[in-house]
Amino acid sequence: MTHTQTEYKYVELDERNVPTVAGTTLKVVEVVMAQRAYGWSPEEFYFQHPYLSMSQIHGALTYYWDNKEELDADIQRREEYAEKMRQEAGESPFVARLRAQGLLK
């Protein structure tokens, strides 16, 4: 896998020009999405992902804030795709069984 260095010490671009945390396969948008979903501070993110350094986490967040518009558009595309896939998949057999048993409304 080829990575291209950026002007950000802790962020590289993968072969598709997706920003990742340097030395990992973790995408910058995944850091941001986890932070939004769970309300994690950088310290809590570090606690949950101890293989990262605080510098890598802060570097990813710095990259996000410096490229917010572009990355927010990427996050929006990802969320729309996930919702489309969820709708296309329909109800899981497990949920259908729970409904049939009256355990779900």
C-alpha positions in Angstrom: 0.0 0.0 0.0 1.5 3.3 -1.0 1.1 6.4 1.2 1.9 10.0 0.4 3.2 12.3 3.0 1.3 15.5 3.6 2.4 18.8 5.2 0.9 17.3 8.4 3.4 15.1 10.2 0.8 12.6 11.4 -1.4 12.4 8.3 -0.7 10.5 5.1 -2.8 10.1 2.0 -3.4 6.5 0.9 -3.5 5.3 -2.7 -7.0 6.8 -3.2 -5.9 10.1 -1.6 -7.9 9.4 1.6 -6.2 11.0 4.6 -5.1 8.4 7.2 -3.3 8.6 10.5 0.4 8.1 9.6 1.6 4.6 10.1 -1.9 3.1 10.4 -4.9 2.3 8.2 -7.2 4.5 10.4 -8.9 7.2 8.3 -9.1 10.7 9.6 -12.8 10.7 9.0 -13.1 7.6 11.2 -11.4 9.5 14.0 -13.9 12.4 13.6 -16.9 10.1 13.2 -16.0 8.3 16.4 -15.5 11.5 18.2 -19.0 12.7 17.1 -20.7 9.4 17.8 -19.3 8.9 21.2 -18.5 12.4 22.3 -14.9 11.4 22.9 -12.2 13.9 23.9 -8.8 13.2 22.4 -7.8 11.7 25.7 -10.8 9.3 25.6 -10.0 8.4 22.0 -6.5 7.5 23.1 -7.9 5.4 25.9 -10.0 3.5 23.4 -7.2 3.3 20.8 -3.9 3.0 22.8 -1.9 2.0 19.7 -2.2 5.7 18.6 -0.2 8.5 20.2 -1.8 11.7 21.4 0.2 13.4 18.7 -1.4 11.2 16.0 -4.9 11.9 17.4 -4.3 15.6 17.6 -2.7 15.6 14.2 -5.7 13.9 12.6 -8.1 16.4 14.3 -5.9 19.3 13.1 -6.1 18.0 9.6 -9.8 17.7 9.9 -10.3 21.3 11.0 -8.0 22.5 8.3 -10.0 20.6 5.7 -13.4 20.5 7.3 -15.5 21.3 4.3 -14.0 18.5 2.2 -14.0 15.9 5.0 -17.6 16.8 6.1 -18.7 16.1 2.6 -16.9 12.7 2.7 -18.6 11.9 6.0 -22.0 12.9 4.6 -21.4 10.6 1.6 -20.5 7.7 3.9 -23.6 8.3 6.1 -25.8 8.4 3.0 -24.3 5.2 1.7 -24.7 3.4 5.0 -28.4 4.5 5.2 -29.0 3.4 1.6 -27.5 0.0 2.4 -29.5 -0.3 5.6 -32.7 0.4 3.7 -31.8 -2.0 0.9 -31.0 -4.8 3.4 -34.3 -4.5 5.1 -35.2 -6.1 8.4 -32.8 -8.8 9.6 -34.2 -12.3 10.3 -33.3 -11.9 13.9 -35.3 -8.7 14.3 -38.2 -10.4 12.4 -38.1 -13.3 14.9 -38.1 -10.9 17.8 -41.1 -9.0 16.3 -43.0 -12.3 15.7 -42.4 -13.2 19.4 -43.8 -9.8 20.4 -40.4 -8.8 21.9 -40.2 -5.8 19.6 -42.8 -3.3 18.3 
